């Protein structure tokens, strides 16, 4: 009977706390902190996504420009609302799980983002007067 109590006590003691660590402890990966502003291309994309998550499509359309950098006219912005709503339905309240980017020029980047490990979208970002804007977006595989 004493052996069983001793074995029970020893097994509870060994499983209750960590006495010996074999190997090295896992260091938590460092994550880059991205500010939600237009001073970086990724920050602009995060800001665009935040506006879509809050269901504010008119404000999200302010971050979109033509591929040559010109602003859309008001009617053109309104006509793009359907496309922005479509993107909102795809990425709204989904977590960004992977980010890859490619630089085309000093002032133009392509970001490929993955949402919830399944939805993949690309965003072209263009720097205009020290602010970044989205010029194109869509699906990729």
C-alpha positions as YAML, in Angstrom:
chain: A
units: angstrom
residues:
- id: 1
  name: UNK
  ca: [0.00, 0.00, 0.00]
- id: 2
  name: UNK
  ca: [2.88, 2.34, 0.80]
- id: 3
  name: UNK
  ca: [4.40, 1.72, -2.64]
- id: 4
  name: UNK
  ca: [1.17, 2.74, -4.38]
- id: 5
  name: UNK
  ca: [0.91, 5.95, -2.38]
- id: 6
  name: UNK
  ca: [4.57, 6.70, -3.11]
- id: 7
  name: UNK
  ca: [4.11, 6.01, -6.86]
- id: 8
  name: UNK
  ca: [0.93, 8.11, -6.96]
- id: 9
  name: UNK
  ca: [2.63, 11.00, -5.14]
- id: 10
  name: UNK
  ca: [5.70, 10.78, -7.39]
- id: 11
  name: UNK
  ca: [3.63, 10.73, -10.61]
- id: 12
  name: UNK
  ca: [1.51, 13.70, -9.49]
- id: 13
  name: UNK
  ca: [4.64, 15.61, -8.50]
- id: 14
  name: UNK
  ca: [6.34, 14.94, -11.87]
- id: 15
  name: UNK
  ca: [3.30, 15.89, -13.93]
- id: 16
  name: UNK
  ca: [2.39, 18.87, -11.77]
- id: 17
  name: UNK
  ca: [5.54, 20.86, -12.41]
- id: 18
  name: UNK
  ca: [8.35, 20.91, -14.89]
- id: 19
  name: UNK
  ca: [11.53, 19.66, -13.25]
- id: 20
  name: UNK
  ca: [13.74, 18.99, -16.24]
- id: 21
  name: UNK
  ca: [13.71, 20.81, -19.57]
- id: 22
  name: UNK
  ca: [15.20, 18.83, -22.42]
- id: 23
  name: UNK
  ca: [16.35, 21.05, -25.26]
- id: 24
  name: UNK
  ca: [15.85, 24.78, -25.45]
- id: 25
  name: UNK
  ca: [12.71, 26.69, -24.75]
- id: 26
  name: UNK
  ca: [10.82, 27.96, -27.74]
- id: 27
  name: UNK
  ca: [11.34, 31.67, -28.22]
- id: 28
  name: UNK
  ca: [8.12, 33.37, -29.27]
- id: 29
  name: UNK
  ca: [8.42, 34.74, -32.77]
- id: 30
  name: UNK
  ca: [8.75, 38.46, -33.03]
- id: 31
  name: UNK
  ca: [5.99, 40.14, -34.94]
- id: 32
  name: UNK
  ca: [6.35, 43.36, -36.81]
- id: 33
  name: UNK
  ca: [4.18, 46.14, -35.48]
- id: 34
  name: UNK
  ca: [2.29, 47.84, -38.28]
- id: 35
  name: UNK
  ca: [0.82, 51.28, -37.74]
- id: 36
  name: UNK
  ca: [-2.54, 51.89, -39.36]
- id: 37
  name: UNK
  ca: [-1.64, 54.94, -41.44]
- id: 38
  name: UNK
  ca: [-0.71, 55.85, -44.98]
- id: 39
  name: UNK
  ca: [3.00, 56.29, -44.27]
- id: 40
  name: UNK
  ca: [3.66, 52.67, -45.30]
- id: 41
  name: UNK
  ca: [2.13, 50.46, -47.96]
- id: 42
  name: UNK
  ca: [1.21, 47.72, -45.50]
- id: 43
  name: UNK
  ca: [-0.24, 50.28, -43.10]
- id: 44
  name: UNK
  ca: [-2.50, 51.54, -45.89]
- id: 45
  name: UNK
  ca: [-3.71, 48.02, -46.60]
- id: 46
  name: UNK
  ca: [-4.39, 47.44, -42.90]
- id: 47
  name: UNK
  ca: [-6.23, 50.77, -42.74]
- id: 48
  name: UNK
  ca: [-8.28, 49.78, -45.79]
- id: 49
  name: UNK
  ca: [-9.14, 46.46, -44.13]
- id: 50
  name: UNK
  ca: [-10.05, 48.21, -40.87]
- id: 51
  name: UNK
  ca: [-12.48, 50.45, -42.74]
- id: 52
  name: UNK
  ca: [-14.00, 47.41, -44.43]
- id: 53
  name: UNK
  ca: [-14.29, 45.59, -41.09]
- id: 54
  name: UNK
  ca: [-16.22, 48.56, -39.71]
- id: 55
  name: UNK
  ca: [-18.47, 48.48, -42.82]
- id: 56
  name: UNK
  ca: [-17.36, 51.96, -43.92]
- id: 57
  name: UNK
  ca: [-17.03, 51.49, -47.68]
- id: 58
  name: UNK
  ca: [-17.03, 55.23, -48.56]
- id: 59
  name: UNK
  ca: [-14.04, 55.80, -46.27]
- id: 60
  name: UNK
  ca: [-12.30, 52.71, -47.64]
- id: 61
  name: UNK
  ca: [-12.70, 54.06, -51.17]
- id: 62
  name: UNK
  ca: [-10.54, 57.07, -50.20]
- id: 63
  name: UNK
  ca: [-7.50, 54.77, -50.13]
- id: 64
  name: UNK
  ca: [-7.93, 53.70, -53.76]
- id: 65
  name: UNK
  ca: [-6.39, 55.53, -56.71]
- id: 66
  name: UNK
  ca: [-6.05, 54.91, -60.41]
- id: 67
  name: UNK
  ca: [-2.97, 53.03, -61.59]
- id: 68
  name: UNK
  ca: [-1.40, 56.28, -62.83]
- id: 69
  name: UNK
  ca: [-1.93, 57.91, -59.41]
- id: 70
  name: UNK
  ca: [-4.86, 60.17, -60.27]
- id: 71
  name: UNK
  ca: [-7.89, 60.40, -58.01]
- id: 72
  name: UNK
  ca: [-11.15, 58.83, -59.06]
- id: 73
  name: UNK
  ca: [-14.00, 61.19, -59.77]
- id: 74
  name: UNK
  ca: [-16.91, 60.99, -57.34]
- id: 75
  name: UNK
  ca: [-19.05, 59.00, -59.77]
- id: 76
  name: UNK
  ca: [-16.15, 56.61, -60.45]
- id: 77
  name: UNK
  ca: [-15.66, 56.08, -56.72]
- id: 78
  name: UNK
  ca: [-19.37, 55.38, -56.38]
- id: 79
  name: UNK
  ca: [-19.22, 52.87, -59.24]
- id: 80
  name: UNK
  ca: [-16.37, 51.03, -57.49]
- id: 81
  name: UNK
  ca: [-18.44, 50.55, -54.33]
- id: 82
  name: UNK
  ca: [-19.70, 47.21, -55.67]
- id: 83
  name: UNK
  ca: [-16.11, 45.95, -56.09]
- id: 84
  name: UNK
  ca: [-15.18, 47.19, -52.63]
- id: 85
  name: UNK
  ca: [-18.26, 45.49, -51.15]
- id: 86
  name: UNK
  ca: [-17.17, 42.27, -52.85]
- id: 87
  name: UNK
  ca: [-13.72, 42.54, -51.28]
- id: 88
  name: UNK
  ca: [-15.34, 43.32, -47.93]
- id: 89
  name: UNK
  ca: [-17.40, 40.14, -48.12]
- id: 90
  name: UNK
  ca: [-14.24, 38.15, -48.82]
- id: 91
  name: UNK
  ca: [-12.00, 39.55, -46.06]
- id: 92
  name: UNK
  ca: [-14.25, 41.13, -43.47]
- id: 93
  name: UNK
  ca: [-13.38, 39.97, -39.93]
- id: 94
  name: UNK
  ca: [-10.84, 37.46, -41.22]
- id: 95
  name: UNK
  ca: [-7.34, 37.32, -39.79]
- id: 96
  name: UNK
  ca: [-4.33, 37.95, -42.01]
- id: 97
  name: UNK
  ca: [-2.28, 34.75, -41.82]
- id: 98
  name: UNK
  ca: [0.47, 35.34, -44.39]
- id: 99
  name: UNK
  ca: [2.06, 38.42, -45.94]
- id: 100
  name: UNK
  ca: [4.40, 38.47, -48.92]
- id: 101
  name: UNK
  ca: [5.52, 41.46, -50.91]
- id: 102
  name: UNK
  ca: [7.42, 42.29, -54.04]
- id: 103
  name: UNK
  ca: [8.80, 45.67, -55.01]
- id: 104
  name: UNK
  ca: [8.21, 46.71, -58.58]
- id: 105
  name: UNK
  ca: [9.76, 50.16, -58.20]
- id: 106
  name: UNK
  ca: [10.85, 52.34, -55.31]
- id: 107
  name: UNK
  ca: [7.36, 53.78, -55.10]
- id: 108
  name: UNK
  ca: [5.30, 50.69, -56.05]
- id: 109
  name: UNK
  ca: [4.81, 47.45, -54.11]
- id: 110
  name: UNK
  ca: [2.70, 44.34, -54.57]
- id: 111
  name: UNK
  ca: [1.45, 42.69, -51.36]
- id: 112
  name: UNK
  ca: [0.06, 39.17, -51.43]
- id: 113
  name: UNK
  ca: [-2.02, 38.51, -48.33]
- id: 114
  name: UNK
  ca: [-3.63, 35.32, -47.12]
- id: 115
  name: UNK
  ca: [-6.78, 35.47, -44.99]
- id: 116
  name: UNK
  ca: [-7.68, 32.56, -42.67]
- id: 117
  name: UNK
  ca: [-5.30, 30.22, -44.52]
- id: 118
  name: UNK
  ca: [-7.55, 30.00, -47.56]
- id: 119
  name: UNK
  ca: [-8.42, 33.31, -49.23]
- id: 120
  name: UNK
  ca: [-5.53, 34.91, -51.16]
- id: 121
  name: UNK
  ca: [-5.64, 38.50, -52.40]
- id: 122
  name: UNK
  ca: [-3.06, 40.84, -53.87]
- id: 123
  name: UNK
  ca: [-2.87, 44.59, -53.39]
- id: 124
  name: UNK
  ca: [-0.80, 46.95, -55.53]
- id: 125
  name: UNK
  ca: [0.32, 49.99, -53.54]
- id: 126
  name: UNK
  ca: [1.66, 53.23, -55.02]
- id: 127
  name: UNK
  ca: [3.39, 56.05, -53.17]
- id: 128
  name: UNK
  ca: [2.02, 59.48, -54.09]
- id: 129
  name: UNK
  ca: [3.28, 62.59, -52.26]
- id: 130
  name: UNK
  ca: [4.63, 60.61, -49.25]
- id: 131
  name: UNK
  ca: [1.33, 58.72, -48.83]
- id: 132
  name: UNK
  ca: [0.56, 55.21, -50.02]
- id: 133
  name: UNK
  ca: [-2.59, 54.30, -51.96]
- id: 134
  name: UNK
  ca: [-4.03, 51.05, -53.31]
- id: 135
  name: UNK
  ca: [-4.13, 51.01, -57.10]
- id: 136
  name: UNK
  ca: [-5.29, 47.46, -57.79]
- id: 137
  name: UNK
  ca: [-6.53, 44.42, -55.88]
- id: 138
  name: UNK
  ca: [-7.85, 40.97, -56.68]
- id: 139
  name: UNK
  ca: [-7.51, 37.21, -56.22]
- id: 140
  name: UNK
  ca: [-4.35, 35.29, -56.94]
- id: 141
  name: UNK
  ca: [-3.28, 31.67, -56.79]
...
